[in-house]
Amino acid sequence: MEISFEDTRRAHMQCSATDIGGRGCYIETFSPLAINTEIIITFWLDSEKIRAAAIVRTSDPGVGMGIEFSALEDHIQERLQEYLEKMDKGFSRAATEGA
């Protein structure tokens, strides 16, 4: 999933997110932010643009950073979880059919 983020010291950055869950994700970037940095993330959930506050929880130089959504509305969190479950089922089906 493509995700973008911004903080008060940097320009807007777009990266890939992995290990996505209802409470956070891992963002792949060569220049991760420091732990406890507050950021605003933006991503698309189907056709809806989502903006939410998040905080950096882990920072791995040259690799990426783990973030926790700090202000994701409950209904958006539920929709995100449903979206991810739907994607997982699609990947499982494709793997089974391709085997």
KEDREN-502084 format. One line per 2 residues: number of its first residue (from 1); for each residue x negated, y, z negated of C-alpha. Coordinates in Angstrom, 1 decimal, m for minus. Example, Ala and Ser with C-alpha at 12.3 -4.5 7.8 and 13.67 -1.06 7.14 Angstrom:
! residues 2
1> m12.3 m4.5 m7.8; m13.7 m1.1 m7.1
! end
This chain:
! residues 99
1> 0.0 0.0 0.0; m1.3 3.4 0.9
3> m1.3 5.9 m2.0; m2.6 9.4 m2.4
5> m3.6 11.3 m5.5; m4.7 14.7 m6.6
7> m6.1 16.2 m9.8; m6.9 19.8 m10.7
9> m10.6 19.5 m9.6; m10.3 17.6 m6.3
11> m8.6 17.9 m3.0; m5.9 15.5 m2.1
13> m7.3 12.0 m1.4; m5.6 9.0 0.3
15> m6.7 5.5 m0.6; m5.5 1.9 m0.7
17> m3.8 0.6 m3.8; m4.1 m3.1 m4.9
19> m2.8 m5.1 m7.9; 0.3 m3.0 m7.9
21> 2.9 m3.5 m10.6; 5.7 m1.6 m12.2
23> 3.4 0.1 m14.7; 0.3 1.0 m12.5
25> m2.1 m0.1 m9.9; m5.8 m0.2 m8.9
27> m6.9 2.4 m6.4; m9.9 1.6 m4.1
29> m12.2 4.6 m3.8; m16.0 5.1 m3.8
31> m15.6 8.1 m6.0; m13.3 7.2 m8.9
33> m12.2 9.7 m11.5; m13.2 9.6 m15.1
35> m11.2 7.6 m17.6; m8.3 9.6 m19.1
37> m8.1 12.0 m16.1; m4.5 12.9 m15.4
39> m3.4 12.8 m11.8; m0.4 13.1 m9.6
41> 0.2 10.1 m7.2; 2.3 10.0 m4.1
43> 3.4 6.8 m2.3; 6.3 5.7 m0.1
45> 8.8 3.2 m1.3; 10.7 2.2 1.8
47> 11.8 5.6 3.2; 11.6 7.5 m0.1
49> 8.5 9.6 m1.0; 7.6 9.0 m4.7
51> 5.6 11.5 m6.8; 4.6 10.6 m10.3
53> 2.2 11.5 m13.0; m0.5 8.9 m13.9
55> m3.6 8.5 m16.0; m6.9 6.8 m15.1
57> m7.5 3.9 m17.5; m10.5 2.2 m15.9
59> m13.2 3.7 m13.6; m15.6 1.5 m11.6
61> m18.2 3.6 m9.7; m18.3 2.7 m6.0
63> m15.3 0.4 m6.3; m12.2 2.2 m7.7
65> m10.1 2.9 m10.7; m7.1 1.5 m12.5
67> m4.3 3.9 m13.2; m1.2 3.7 m15.4
69> 2.0 5.5 m14.4; 2.7 7.9 m17.2
71> 5.9 9.4 m16.0; 7.6 7.0 m13.6
73> 11.4 7.2 m13.9; 13.0 3.9 m15.0
75> 15.1 3.5 m11.8; 12.0 4.1 m9.7
77> 10.0 1.6 m11.7; 12.7 m1.0 m11.2
79> 12.9 m0.3 m7.4; 9.1 m0.6 m7.2
81> 9.2 m4.0 m9.0; 12.0 m5.2 m6.7
83> 10.1 m4.0 m3.6; 6.9 m5.8 m4.8
85> 8.8 m9.0 m5.5; 10.4 m8.8 m2.0
87> 6.9 m8.4 m0.5; 5.5 m11.3 m2.5
89> 8.3 m13.6 m1.2; 7.5 m12.5 2.3
91> 3.8 m13.3 1.9; 4.7 m16.7 0.4
93> 7.0 m17.5 3.2; 4.5 m16.5 5.8
95> 1.8 m18.6 4.1; 4.1 m21.6 4.0
97> 5.2 m21.3 7.6; 1.6 m20.8 8.8
99> 0.3 m23.9 7.0
! end
